[in-house]
Amino acid sequence: MDGVHGVIAGLLAGRVRATGKLDSSPFSVPFVVENGVITGFHMYEDSLAIAEACTREAGVDGALV
């Protein structure tokens, strides 16, 4: 925390059930605290890595794998 501003950073990891792919990506959540209450935040993450983990790949014949 720096005054009313803080940041949480970490690594999200898991497996997407639909594709069976593992995914991990860094994230950060900057936030604002006023009178002991979080009044605002934004979550930043690698959405491309998550999208790729959720996407099935086309095989040689074009069928989804």
Stockholm file with secondary structure:
# STOCKHOLM 1.0

chainA/1-65         MDGVHGVIAGLLAGRVRATGKLDSSPFSVPFVVENGVITGFHMYEDSLAIAEACTREAGVDGALV
#=GR chainA/1-65 SS CBTTEEEEEEEEEEECTTTCCEEEEEEEEEEEEETTEEEEECCEECHHHHHHHHSCCBCTTSCBC
#=GC SS_cons        CBTTEEEEEEEEEEECTTTCCEEEEEEEEEEEEETTEEEEECCEECHHHHHHHHSCCBCTTSCBC
//
